[in-house]
Amino acid sequence: MTVRITDFKYVSYLWDEAKAAELAGDEVALLIYRSNLLGADLRLTNYGGGNTSCKAMARHPLTGKETEVMWVKGSGGDLGTLKQSGLAALYVDELQSLKNVYRGIDHEDEMVELFNHCIYDLNSKAPSIDTPLHGFLPFKHIDHLHPDAAIAIAAAKDGKAITAELFNGSIGWVDWQKPGFDLGLQLRQCLDENPGIRGIMLGSHGLFTWGDTAYESYINTLEVVERCSLYLADHYGKDAPVFGGQKIESLEAEARKAQAAALAPVLRGLCSSKKHMVGHFTDDARVLEFINSNDLSRLAPMGTSCPDHFLRTKISPLVLQLDPAEDLSDVAAIKSKLIPEFEAYRAMYTAYYESCKHANSPAIRDTNPVIIIYPGVGMFSFSKDKQTARVAAEFYINAINVMKGAEAVSSYTSLPRQEAFNIEYWLLEEAKLQRMPKPKALSGKIALITGSAGGIGKAIAKKFIDEGAVVVVNDNDGNRLAEADHWFNTTYNADSYVTAPLDVTSAAQIQSAFDIAALSFGGIDIVVNCAGLSISKPIAEHTEKDWDLLYDVLVKGQFFVTQAGVAVMRKQNIGGDVVNIVSKNALVSGPNNAGYGSAKAAQLHLSRLNAAELGEDRIRVNVVNPDAVISDSKIWEGAWAEGRAKAYGITVAELPAFYAKRTLLNEVILPEDIANACFAVTGGLLNKSTGNVLNVDGGVAIAFVR
């Protein structure tokens, strides 16, 4: 069977002849182009997975002679966004000569350091463990990918026989073995024993395909994956229902979201017993088909097969024994059910480590689950940051696809526990983890800053993201929120923040914002009450409407946002921070300011009261008192600025200088100054401080607390 370009149904043909023609003659540029196309289709490879290579002639910097060099994706990185800086470049002859010093499979890890003696481009990326797998094959262009359709066959009990029959012997087979030098030798042996094959299936692992040009390699890869996909599609539900048929029904979409939002903070707290984790939730149709099935109880404990999968998802998921429609309102009762399940999972993982560890194995890592399944509702994942949690979920969906395919054509087989352990606790993987940058001060933290589409709130959100947090950006002004969304999207990656409409006078919108935080990130750690407004009028001109608006937004808004945030924090039981942006006016009497000043005073004392009550929950409540932060602030638009200028007998344009001159430091206060203060009280150095007031006003002596 020959699959033509127009026949592709299960993969995307993205090759642009015109674009490729522009790169003609530059094999490395064509490698990058091909890699980006492959990485753009998640049916071909998953995020950060797989590697590609090309071999071409280059001038030796010392001899000046033409010599063969291999460019291969280096350690880490993602094919979809790969650039030349992400490639390792090695002399092919020198890489081949490493065979002369290879001491056998028990010593193959030492070969990784020897890769450095083969480097052609000294500024290139560090070579990955898969380097010899490309280097020992003679082809000019090679793709090593982890397509779900191929791994489904590779992980099937009869995978070798299916591969031989499906491809009429044109695809070789190499049994499972941990990636490394010896696997590269086995690939070459397979080729030598099967001359003329177009690729090799790696048992339980993935696929190698190749070509003499970038295009030939690309089209070969697509054709092989397409054929695997067609084969699986022909078998789904043919002999038996998928995953043994459905055992339970899912809740309706809105009910699933409501259950997930209610449960996520409880799960996050239990998963954060070692360090703060960030969550992700999905109720993707593929997930629901699996988690609602009769075969869930059999397949989930087996774990995943491909190393790329279980390195990110742990050996197996935790399947919750909760009814989809369980009443989650009694948090204590739910925890009494969940805590034994978590303890059992931790014990299982510890037993797995103890039974498989070697004398030189790294210390046991966090024993909490990464993937948590709630039948009828969806799947949660928890990790050090949002991106890692989201990618873990994506990889488990890959594993679901693999199990579905393998079960359709044969029966699914996972890696033996010892083999899985040897990958998870591989000393080379540990070294990679140790080389990763240290976490930032707010890594693993989730923040909601009211009024964060502009001014002080936006500056705080930016500072928190810069320091590693994820943020719920919100505002009561839809246009302003849309503008902020665009700004954050172009400044940060999509995993750094989420948006929510939030009018702090609306109980429904307050609850919705915290539900969004729970669904997007798992819960909340930091609440910053920043939303505000100002009305400056003499006593005679103040109206009841003015008074109610000030107190509804500043006082009631602060209280009810804090109340909702505290409810989430208590579910998590890992402490938290409430920071209230109040004002110098809470302490200082000024003209034409009765409503605003008294509301600010109420905010300040409310903060003290909350600090006194929430200490036993390890929830700190602190105040930042700014003054005259004019830049990008809605408060200073229109009547307020005019009112303050009139009160002081100056023009609006003179206000910034006026406020600066009356301070001890003669400084103009900027939104960034307030953001720095908020970081100071939440960044870890003041974890034993609560009930404090931090002035950021340039020094206004009459506003000193003591």
C-alpha positions as CSV (number, residue, x, y, z in Angstrom):
1,M,0.0,0.0,0.0
2,T,1.4,3.4,-1.0
3,V,0.0,6.4,0.9
4,R,0.0,9.5,-1.3
5,I,0.1,13.1,0.1
6,T,-3.6,13.6,-0.6
7,D,-4.5,10.4,1.2
8,F,-3.4,11.5,4.7
9,K,-6.2,11.4,7.2
10,Y,-4.5,10.9,10.6
11,V,-1.5,13.2,10.2
12,S,-1.0,16.6,8.8
13,Y,1.1,17.1,5.6
14,L,2.6,20.6,6.2
15,W,5.5,20.6,3.7
16,D,5.7,23.9,1.7
17,E,7.6,23.4,-1.5
18,A,8.3,27.1,-1.9
19,K,9.6,27.4,1.7
20,A,11.8,24.3,1.3
21,A,13.2,25.7,-2.0
22,E,14.4,28.8,-0.2
23,L,16.4,26.5,2.1
24,A,17.8,24.3,-0.6
25,G,21.4,23.4,-0.1
26,D,21.4,24.1,3.6
27,E,20.8,20.7,5.2
28,V,20.8,22.1,8.7
29,A,18.1,24.7,7.8
30,L,16.1,21.9,6.2
31,L,16.5,19.8,9.4
32,I,15.1,22.7,11.5
33,Y,12.3,23.2,9.0
34,R,11.4,19.5,9.1
35,S,11.6,19.3,12.8
36,N,9.3,22.2,13.3
37,L,6.7,20.6,11.0
38,L,6.9,17.3,12.9
39,G,6.6,19.1,16.2
40,A,3.6,21.0,15.1
41,D,1.5,17.8,14.8
42,L,1.0,16.3,18.3
43,R,-0.1,13.1,16.6
44,L,3.5,12.6,15.5
45,T,5.3,13.6,18.7
46,N,4.6,15.0,22.1
47,Y,6.0,18.2,23.7
48,G,9.7,17.9,24.3
49,G,9.8,14.4,22.9
50,G,11.6,12.8,20.0
51,N,14.7,14.0,18.2
52,T,15.8,14.5,14.6
53,S,19.2,14.7,12.8
54,C,21.0,15.3,9.5
55,K,24.4,14.5,8.3
56,A,26.3,16.8,5.9
57,M,29.8,17.8,4.9
58,A,31.5,20.7,6.7
59,R,35.0,22.2,6.8
60,H,37.2,21.0,9.6
61,P,38.3,24.0,11.5
62,L,41.9,22.7,12.0
63,T,42.7,20.8,8.8
64,G,40.4,22.7,6.4
65,K,39.3,19.4,4.9
66,E,35.7,18.4,4.3
67,T,34.4,16.1,7.0
68,E,31.1,14.6,7.8
69,V,29.2,16.2,10.7
70,M,25.9,15.2,12.3
71,W,23.5,17.8,13.6
72,V,21.0,16.3,16.1
73,K,18.5,17.8,18.5
74,G,20.4,18.3,21.8
75,S,19.3,17.5,25.3
76,G,16.0,19.1,26.2
77,G,14.0,21.4,23.9
78,D,11.0,20.8,21.7
79,L,10.9,19.9,18.0
80,G,8.0,22.3,17.4
81,T,10.1,25.3,18.4
82,L,13.6,24.0,17.7
83,K,16.2,26.4,16.4
84,Q,19.8,25.8,15.4
85,S,21.0,26.7,18.8
86,G,19.1,23.7,20.1
87,L,21.2,21.3,18.0
88,A,24.3,19.4,18.9
89,A,26.9,19.0,16.2
90,L,29.4,16.1,16.2
91,Y,32.0,14.6,14.0
92,V,30.6,11.4,12.6
93,D,33.9,9.6,12.4
94,E,34.8,10.4,16.0
95,L,31.4,9.3,17.2
96,Q,31.8,6.0,15.4
97,S,35.2,5.6,16.9
98,L,33.7,5.5,20.4
99,K,32.8,1.9,19.6
100,N,36.5,1.1,20.2
101,V,36.4,2.2,23.8
102,Y,32.9,0.9,24.7
103,R,33.2,-1.5,27.7
104,G,29.7,-3.0,27.5
105,I,26.2,-2.2,28.6
106,D,27.1,-2.0,32.3
107,H,29.3,0.9,31.5
108,E,27.4,2.7,28.8
109,D,26.5,5.8,30.9
110,E,30.2,6.7,30.8
111,M,30.0,7.1,27.0
112,V,27.8,10.3,27.4
113,E,30.8,12.2,28.7
114,L,32.9,11.0,25.8
115,F,30.4,12.6,23.4
116,N,32.1,15.8,24.3
117,H,35.3,14.6,22.5
118,C,33.3,14.4,19.3
119,I,31.9,17.9,19.3
120,Y,32.3,19.9,16.0
121,D,30.5,23.1,17.1
122,L,31.8,24.1,20.5
123,N,28.8,26.5,21.0
124,S,26.2,23.8,20.2
125,K,23.8,22.2,22.6
126,A,24.9,19.3,24.9
127,P,24.4,16.0,23.1
128,S,21.5,13.9,24.4
129,I,21.5,10.2,25.3
130,D,20.0,9.4,21.9
131,T,23.0,10.7,19.9
132,P,24.4,7.3,19.1
133,L,21.0,6.1,17.9
134,H,21.3,8.6,15.1
135,G,25.1,8.4,14.7
136,F,25.3,4.7,14.1
137,L,22.7,4.7,11.3
138,P,24.1,5.8,7.9
139,F,21.2,7.8,6.6
140,K,21.5,11.6,5.9
141,H,18.2,12.5,7.6
142,I,16.6,10.6,10.6
143,D,13.5,11.1,12.6
144,H,13.0,9.5,16.1
145,L,9.4,10.2,17.2
146,H,6.9,8.9,19.7
147,P,3.6,8.8,17.8
148,D,0.7,7.4,19.8
149,A,-0.3,5.2,16.9
150,A,3.1,3.6,16.5
151,I,3.7,3.2,20.3
152,A,0.3,1.5,20.5
153,I,1.6,-1.2,18.2
154,A,5.0,-1.2,19.9
155,A,3.4,-1.6,23.3
156,A,1.0,-4.4,22.2
157,K,1.7,-8.0,23.3
158,D,1.9,-9.0,19.6
159,G,3.6,-5.8,18.5
160,K,6.5,-7.4,16.7
161,A,4.3,-9.7,14.6
162,I,1.8,-6.9,13.9
163,T,4.7,-4.7,12.7
164,A,6.1,-7.4,10.4
165,E,2.7,-8.1,8.9
166,L,1.5,-4.5,8.6
167,F,4.7,-3.3,6.8
168,N,5.6,-6.5,5.0
169,G,9.0,-6.6,6.6
170,S,9.9,-3.0,5.6
171,I,10.0,-1.9,9.3
172,G,12.4,-3.6,11.6
173,W,11.9,-4.3,15.3
174,V,14.2,-3.9,18.3
175,D,12.9,-5.1,21.7
176,W,12.7,-2.6,24.6
177,Q,15.9,-1.4,26.0
178,K,16.8,1.8,27.8
179,P,18.1,4.5,25.5
180,G,21.8,4.7,25.2
181,F,24.9,3.6,23.4
182,D,24.0,-0.1,23.3
183,L,20.6,0.7,21.8
184,G,22.4,2.6,19.0
185,L,24.4,-0.6,18.3
186,Q,21.2,-2.6,18.2
187,L,19.6,-0.3,15.7
188,R,22.6,-0.7,13.4
189,Q,22.5,-4.4,13.8
190,C,18.8,-4.5,13.0
191,L,19.6,-2.5,9.8
192,D,22.5,-4.8,8.9
193,E,20.2,-7.9,9.3
194,N,17.4,-6.3,7.4
195,P,18.9,-4.3,4.5
196,G,16.5,-2.0,2.7
197,I,14.1,-1.4,5.6
198,R,12.5,2.1,5.9
199,G,12.4,2.3,9.6
200,I,12.6,0.5,13.0
201,M,10.0,0.1,15.7
202,L,11.4,0.2,19.2
203,G,9.4,-2.1,21.5
204,S,7.2,0.0,24.0
205,H,9.1,3.1,23.0
206,G,8.8,4.7,19.6
207,L,9.8,4.9,16.0
208,F,12.9,5.5,13.8
209,T,12.4,6.5,10.2
210,W,14.8,8.1,7.7
211,G,15.6,9.3,4.2
212,D,18.3,10.6,2.0
213,T,16.8,14.1,2.0
214,A,14.8,16.1,4.6
215,Y,11.7,15.7,2.5
216,E,12.2,11.9,2.0
217,S,12.6,11.5,5.8
218,Y,9.5,13.7,6.5
219,I,7.2,11.9,4.0
220,N,8.5,8.5,5.2
221,T,7.6,9.4,8.8
222,L,4.1,10.5,7.8
223,E,3.4,7.5,5.8
224,V,4.5,5.0,8.5
225,V,2.5,6.8,11.2
226,E,-0.5,7.1,8.8
227,R,-0.4,3.4,8.2
228,C,-0.3,2.6,11.9
229,S,-3.2,5.0,12.5
230,L,-5.3,3.4,9.7
231,Y,-4.6,-0.1,11.2
232,L,-5.8,1.0,14.6
233,A,-8.9,2.8,13.3
234,D,-9.9,-0.4,11.5
235,H,-9.8,-2.3,14.9
236,Y,-11.5,0.1,17.3
237,G,-14.6,-1.6,18.6
238,K,-14.3,-4.3,16.0
239,D,-14.0,-7.3,18.3
240,A,-14.9,-5.7,21.7
241,P,-16.1,-2.4,23.0
242,V,-13.3,0.2,23.5
243,F,-11.8,-0.2,27.0
244,G,-14.4,-2.9,27.7
245,G,-17.3,-0.4,27.4
246,Q,-18.4,2.3,29.7
247,K,-19.0,1.5,33.3
248,I,-20.3,4.9,34.4
249,E,-21.7,8.0,32.8
250,S,-20.0,11.4,33.0
251,L,-21.7,14.3,34.7
252,E,-22.9,17.1,32.4
253,A,-20.1,19.5,31.4
254,E,-21.1,22.3,33.8
255,A,-21.4,19.8,36.7
256,R,-18.0,18.3,35.9
257,K,-16.5,21.8,36.1
258,A,-18.2,22.5,39.3
259,Q,-17.1,19.3,40.9
260,A,-13.5,19.8,39.7
261,A,-13.4,23.3,41.0
262,A,-14.7,22.2,44.4
263,L,-12.2,19.3,44.7
264,A,-9.1,20.7,43.1
265,P,-7.9,22.7,46.2
266,V,-8.3,19.7,48.4
267,L,-6.2,17.6,46.0
268,R,-3.7,20.3,45.6
269,G,-3.2,20.5,49.4
270,L,-2.6,16.8,49.6
271,C,-0.2,16.8,46.7
272,S,1.7,19.7,48.2
273,S,2.8,17.9,51.3
274,K,6.5,18.4,50.2
275,K,6.3,21.6,48.2
276,H,3.6,23.8,46.6
277,M,2.3,22.2,43.4
278,V,0.3,23.8,40.6
279,G,-2.5,21.9,39.0
280,H,-4.3,21.3,35.7
281,F,-7.7,19.9,35.0
282,T,-9.0,18.3,31.8
283,D,-12.3,16.6,30.9
284,D,-11.2,15.9,27.3
285,A,-13.4,13.3,25.6
286,R,-10.4,10.9,25.3
287,V,-9.9,11.1,29.1
288,L,-13.6,10.5,29.9
289,E,-13.8,7.5,27.6
290,F,-10.9,5.9,29.5
291,I,-11.7,6.9,33.1
292,N,-15.4,5.9,32.8
293,S,-14.6,2.5,31.4
294,N,-14.7,-1.1,32.7
295,D,-11.0,-1.5,32.0
296,L,-9.9,1.5,34.0
297,S,-9.2,-0.6,37.1
298,R,-7.1,-3.1,35.1
299,L,-5.1,-0.7,32.9
300,A,-4.5,2.3,35.2
301,P,-2.3,0.4,37.7
302,M,-0.2,-1.1,34.9
303,G,1.4,2.3,34.2
304,T,2.7,3.7,30.9
305,S,5.1,2.1,28.4
306,C,7.0,4.9,26.7
307,P,9.8,6.5,28.8
308,D,8.6,10.0,27.6
309,H,5.3,9.3,29.3
310,F,6.1,8.0,32.7
311,L,9.0,10.3,33.3
312,R,6.3,13.0,33.4
313,T,3.3,11.1,34.8
314,K,5.0,8.8,37.4
315,I,4.6,5.1,37.3
316,S,0.8,5.1,37.6
317,P,-2.1,7.4,38.5
318,L,-4.2,7.7,41.6
319,V,-7.8,6.7,40.8
320,L,-10.2,8.3,43.3
321,Q,-12.9,6.2,44.9
322,L,-15.5,9.0,44.8
323,D,-18.9,9.0,43.2
324,P,-19.1,11.6,40.4
325,A,-21.9,13.4,42.1
326,E,-20.3,13.2,45.6
327,D,-21.3,16.0,47.9
328,L,-18.1,18.0,48.3
329,S,-19.4,20.7,50.6
330,D,-18.2,18.9,53.7
331,V,-14.5,19.3,53.3
332,A,-13.6,17.4,56.4
333,A,-15.6,14.4,55.3
334,I,-14.0,14.4,51.8
335,K,-10.6,14.6,53.3
336,S,-11.3,11.7,55.6
337,K,-12.0,9.7,52.4
338,L,-9.0,11.0,50.4
339,I,-6.2,11.0,53.0
340,P,-6.2,7.1,53.2
341,E,-6.1,7.0,49.4
342,F,-3.1,9.4,49.2
343,E,-1.4,7.4,52.0
344,A,-1.8,4.2,50.1
345,Y,-0.4,5.8,47.0
346,R,2.6,7.1,48.8
347,A,3.2,3.7,50.4
348,M,2.9,2.0,46.9
349,Y,5.4,4.5,45.4
350,T,7.8,4.0,48.4
351,A,7.6,0.2,48.0
352,Y,8.3,0.6,44.3
353,Y,11.4,2.6,45.1
354,E,12.6,0.3,47.8
355,S,12.2,-2.8,45.7
356,C,13.9,-1.4,42.6
357,K,16.6,0.9,43.9
358,H,20.3,0.3,43.3
359,A,23.2,1.1,45.6
360,N,23.8,4.3,43.8
361,S,20.3,5.4,43.1
362,P,19.3,9.0,43.8
363,A,17.2,9.6,46.9
364,I,13.5,8.9,46.6
365,R,11.6,11.8,45.2
366,D,8.1,13.2,46.1
367,T,5.9,10.2,46.7
368,N,2.6,12.1,45.8
369,P,0.8,11.3,42.6
370,V,1.2,13.5,39.5
371,I,-2.0,12.2,37.7
372,I,-5.3,11.9,39.6
373,I,-8.3,10.4,38.0
374,Y,-11.9,11.2,39.1
375,P,-14.2,8.9,37.2
376,G,-17.2,10.7,35.7
377,V,-15.5,14.1,36.1
378,G,-12.1,14.3,34.6
379,M,-8.3,14.2,35.3
380,F,-6.1,16.4,37.4
381,S,-2.4,16.7,37.2
382,F,-0.1,18.4,39.7
383,S,3.6,19.5,39.3
384,K,6.1,22.2,40.0
385,D,4.5,24.7,37.6
386,K,1.5,25.0,35.3
387,Q,3.4,24.1,32.1
388,T,4.8,20.9,33.7
389,A,1.4,19.9,35.1
390,R,-0.3,20.6,31.7
391,V,2.3,18.7,29.8
392,A,2.0,15.8,32.3
393,A,-1.7,15.6,31.5
394,E,-1.0,15.7,27.7
395,F,1.4,12.8,28.1
396,Y,-1.1,10.8,30.0
397,I,-3.6,11.4,27.2
398,N,-0.8,10.0,24.9
399,A,-0.7,7.0,27.2
400,I,-4.4,6.6,27.0
401,N,-4.2,6.7,23.2
402,V,-1.5,4.0,23.4
403,M,-3.5,1.8,25.7
404,K,-6.6,2.2,23.5
405,G,-4.7,1.2,20.3
406,A,-2.9,-1.7,21.9
407,E,-6.0,-3.1,23.4
408,A,-7.8,-2.8,20.1
409,V,-5.3,-4.9,18.1
410,S,-3.9,-7.1,20.9
411,S,-3.4,-6.5,24.6
412,Y,-1.5,-3.6,26.2
413,T,1.8,-4.3,27.9
414,S,3.6,-1.8,30.2
415,L,7.2,-1.7,31.1
416,P,8.3,-4.0,33.9
417,R,8.6,-2.0,37.1
418,Q,12.4,-2.4,37.3
419,E,12.8,-1.1,33.8
420,A,10.6,1.9,34.6
421,F,12.6,2.6,37.7
422,N,15.9,2.4,35.8
423,I,14.6,5.2,33.6
424,E,13.0,7.3,36.3
425,Y,16.0,7.2,38.6
426,W,18.7,7.0,35.9
427,L,21.7,8.9,37.1
428,L,21.8,10.8,33.8
429,E,18.3,11.9,34.3
430,E,19.1,12.9,37.9
431,A,22.1,15.0,36.6
432,K,19.7,16.7,34.2
433,L,17.4,17.6,37.1
434,Q,20.2,18.9,39.1
435,R,21.3,21.2,36.3
436,M,17.9,22.9,36.1
437,P,17.6,26.4,37.4
438,K,16.7,26.8,41.0
439,P,13.0,27.7,41.6
440,K,12.1,31.4,41.9
441,A,10.7,32.7,45.1
442,L,7.1,32.4,44.1
443,S,7.4,29.2,42.1
444,G,4.4,26.9,42.8
445,K,2.3,29.8,44.1
446,I,-1.1,30.9,42.7
447,A,-2.2,34.6,43.1
448,L,-5.4,36.5,42.5
449,I,-5.0,40.3,42.4
450,T,-8.2,42.2,42.1
451,G,-8.3,45.0,39.6
452,S,-5.1,43.6,37.9
453,A,-5.9,44.8,34.3
454,G,-4.1,48.1,34.9
455,G,-2.2,50.3,37.3
456,I,-1.0,48.9,40.6
457,G,-2.8,45.6,40.1
458,K,-1.2,45.0,36.8
459,A,2.2,45.8,38.1
460,I,1.7,43.4,41.0
461,A,0.6,40.6,38.6
462,K,3.7,41.3,36.4
463,K,6.0,41.1,39.4
464,F,4.5,37.9,40.7
465,I,4.8,36.2,37.3
466,D,8.4,37.4,37.0
467,E,9.0,35.8,40.4
468,G,7.5,32.4,39.3
469,A,3.9,32.6,40.3
470,V,0.8,32.0,38.1
471,V,-1.8,34.7,38.3
472,V,-5.6,35.2,37.8
473,V,-5.8,38.6,36.0
474,N,-9.2,40.2,36.4
475,D,-11.1,43.4,36.2
476,N,-14.7,44.7,36.2
477,D,-14.0,46.5,32.9
478,G,-14.3,44.1,30.0
479,N,-12.4,46.3,27.5
480,R,-9.6,46.9,30.0
481,L,-9.4,43.2,30.7
482,A,-9.2,42.3,27.0
483,E,-6.4,44.8,26.6
484,A,-4.6,43.3,29.6
485,D,-5.1,39.8,28.2
486,H,-3.4,40.8,25.0
487,W,-0.5,42.4,26.9
488,F,0.1,39.4,29.2
489,N,-0.3,37.1,26.2
490,T,2.4,38.9,24.3
491,T,4.7,39.3,27.3
492,Y,4.4,35.9,28.9
493,N,3.5,32.3,27.9
494,A,-0.1,31.2,28.2
495,D,0.7,29.0,31.2
496,S,1.6,32.0,33.3
497,Y,-1.9,33.5,33.8
498,V,-5.6,33.2,33.2
499,T,-8.2,35.9,33.0
500,A,-11.5,36.3,34.8
501,P,-14.2,39.1,34.9
502,L,-14.5,40.3,38.4
503,D,-16.6,42.9,40.0
504,V,-15.8,42.7,43.7
505,T,-19.4,43.8,44.5
506,S,-20.8,40.6,42.9
507,A,-20.8,37.5,45.0
508,A,-21.3,35.4,41.8
509,Q,-18.3,36.9,40.1
510,I,-16.1,36.5,43.2
511,Q,-17.0,32.8,43.4
512,S,-16.5,32.4,39.6
513,A,-13.0,33.9,39.8
514,F,-11.9,31.5,42.5
515,D,-13.4,28.6,40.6
516,I,-11.4,29.7,37.5
517,A,-8.3,29.7,39.7
518,A,-9.1,26.2,41.0
519,L,-9.8,24.8,37.5
520,S,-6.8,26.5,35.9
521,F,-4.2,26.1,38.6
522,G,-5.6,24.0,41.5
523,G,-6.4,26.7,44.1
524,I,-5.0,29.9,45.5
525,D,-2.1,31.0,47.7
526,I,-2.0,34.8,47.5
527,V,-5.0,37.1,47.4
528,V,-4.2,40.8,46.8
529,N,-7.1,43.1,47.3
530,C,-6.2,46.0,45.0
531,A,-9.5,46.9,43.2
532,G,-10.5,50.4,44.2
533,L,-12.0,53.7,43.4
534,S,-11.9,57.2,44.8
535,I,-14.4,60.0,45.3
536,S,-13.2,63.3,46.6
537,K,-16.0,65.6,47.7
538,P,-16.8,68.0,50.5
539,I,-19.2,66.7,53.2
540,A,-22.0,68.8,51.8
541,E,-21.7,67.3,48.3
542,H,-21.3,63.6,49.3
543,T,-24.3,61.5,48.4
544,E,-25.5,58.2,49.8
545,K,-24.7,56.7,46.4
546,D,-21.1,57.8,46.7
547,W,-20.9,56.5,50.2
548,D,-22.4,53.1,49.3
549,L,-20.2,52.7,46.3
550,L,-17.0,53.4,48.2
551,Y,-17.9,51.0,51.0
552,D,-19.2,48.3,48.7
553,V,-16.0,48.2,46.6
554,L,-13.3,49.0,49.2
555,V,-14.7,47.4,52.4
556,K,-17.3,44.8,51.5
557,G,-15.3,43.9,48.4
558,Q,-12.1,43.4,50.4
559,F,-14.0,41.3,52.9
560,F,-15.9,39.0,50.5
561,V,-12.9,38.4,48.2
562,T,-10.8,37.6,51.3
563,Q,-13.6,35.3,52.6
564,A,-13.7,33.4,49.3
565,G,-10.0,33.1,49.1
566,V,-9.7,31.9,52.7
567,A,-12.2,29.2,52.0
568,V,-10.0,27.8,49.2
569,M,-6.8,28.2,51.4
570,R,-8.5,26.2,54.2
571,K,-9.3,23.4,51.8
572,Q,-5.6,23.3,50.8
573,N,-4.4,23.6,54.4
574,I,-1.0,24.9,53.3
575,G,-1.3,28.4,54.5
576,G,-1.4,31.5,52.3
577,D,-1.2,35.3,52.1
578,V,-3.7,38.1,52.0
579,V,-2.3,41.5,51.0
580,N,-4.6,44.5,51.2
581,I,-3.6,47.6,49.2
582,V,-5.0,50.3,51.5
583,S,-3.7,53.9,51.6
584,K,-1.9,56.5,53.5
585,N,-5.4,58.0,53.8
586,A,-6.3,55.2,56.3
587,L,-4.2,57.1,58.8
588,V,-4.2,60.7,57.7
589,S,-7.0,63.2,57.8
590,G,-7.4,65.4,54.7
591,P,-10.0,67.7,53.3
592,N,-12.8,66.6,51.0
593,N,-12.1,62.9,51.8
594,A,-14.6,61.7,54.4
595,G,-16.0,58.7,52.4
596,Y,-12.8,57.5,50.8
597,G,-10.6,58.1,53.9
598,S,-13.0,56.4,56.3
599,A,-13.4,53.4,53.9
600,K,-9.7,53.1,53.8
601,A,-9.5,53.1,57.6
602,A,-12.1,50.4,57.7
603,Q,-10.0,48.4,55.2
604,L,-6.9,48.8,57.4
605,H,-8.7,47.6,60.6
606,L,-10.4,44.8,58.8
607,S,-7.0,43.6,57.8
608,R,-5.9,43.5,61.5
609,L,-9.1,41.6,62.4
610,N,-8.5,39.1,59.7
611,A,-4.9,38.6,60.7
612,A,-5.9,37.9,64.2
613,E,-8.4,35.3,63.1
614,L,-6.5,33.5,60.4
615,G,-3.2,33.0,62.1
616,E,-4.1,29.5,63.2
617,D,-4.6,28.6,59.5
618,R,-1.1,29.9,58.7
619,I,-2.7,32.6,56.6
620,R,-0.9,35.9,56.9
621,V,-2.7,39.2,56.4
622,N,-0.6,42.2,55.7
623,V,-1.2,45.8,54.4
624,V,0.6,47.9,51.9
625,N,-0.1,51.6,52.2
626,P,0.7,53.5,49.1
627,D,0.1,57.2,48.4
628,A,-0.4,59.1,45.2
629,V,0.3,56.3,42.7
630,I,-0.9,58.2,39.7
631,S,0.6,56.3,36.8
632,D,-1.9,54.1,34.8
633,S,-4.5,54.4,37.6
634,K,-8.2,54.7,36.9
635,I,-8.5,56.3,40.3
636,W,-6.7,59.4,39.1
637,E,-8.8,59.8,36.0
638,G,-11.3,62.6,35.9
639,A,-13.1,63.9,39.0
640,W,-10.8,62.4,41.7
641,A,-7.6,64.1,40.4
642,E,-9.6,67.3,39.9
643,G,-10.9,67.1,43.4
644,R,-7.5,66.6,45.0
645,A,-6.0,69.3,43.0
646,K,-8.8,71.7,44.0
647,A,-8.4,70.7,47.6
648,Y,-4.7,71.6,47.5
649,G,-5.1,74.7,45.3
650,I,-3.0,73.4,42.4
651,T,-3.6,72.1,38.9
652,V,-3.9,68.4,38.0
653,A,-0.6,68.5,36.1
654,E,1.1,69.7,39.3
655,L,-0.1,66.7,41.4
656,P,2.8,64.3,40.9
657,A,5.4,66.9,41.9
658,F,3.2,68.1,44.7
659,Y,2.9,64.7,46.3
660,A,6.6,64.0,45.8
661,K,7.7,67.2,47.5
662,R,5.6,66.6,50.6
663,T,7.4,63.3,51.3
664,L,10.5,62.7,53.3
665,L,12.3,61.1,50.3
666,N,11.0,63.5,47.7
667,E,10.1,60.6,45.5
668,V,7.3,59.9,43.0
669,I,5.6,56.6,43.8
670,L,5.1,54.2,40.9
671,P,3.0,51.0,40.5
672,E,6.2,49.0,40.5
673,D,7.0,50.3,44.0
674,I,3.8,48.8,45.3
675,A,4.4,45.6,43.4
676,N,7.8,45.3,45.1
677,A,6.3,45.7,48.5
678,C,3.7,43.0,47.8
679,F,6.5,40.7,46.7
680,A,8.4,41.6,49.9
681,V,5.6,40.3,52.1
682,T,4.8,37.2,50.0
683,G,8.3,36.1,48.7
684,G,9.2,33.9,51.7
685,L,11.4,36.2,53.8
686,L,8.5,37.4,55.9
687,N,6.6,34.2,56.4
688,K,6.5,34.8,60.1
689,S,5.0,38.2,59.8
690,T,1.3,39.1,59.9
691,G,-0.8,42.1,60.8
692,N,1.8,44.5,59.5
693,V,1.5,47.8,57.6
694,L,4.2,48.5,55.0
695,N,4.2,52.2,53.9
696,V,5.2,52.9,50.3
697,D,4.5,56.6,50.2
698,G,8.0,58.2,50.0
699,G,7.8,58.9,53.7
700,V,4.8,60.7,55.0
701,A,5.5,61.3,58.7
702,I,1.9,61.8,59.7
703,A,1.1,58.4,58.2
704,F,3.6,56.5,60.4
705,V,1.8,53.7,62.2
706,R,4.0,54.0,65.2
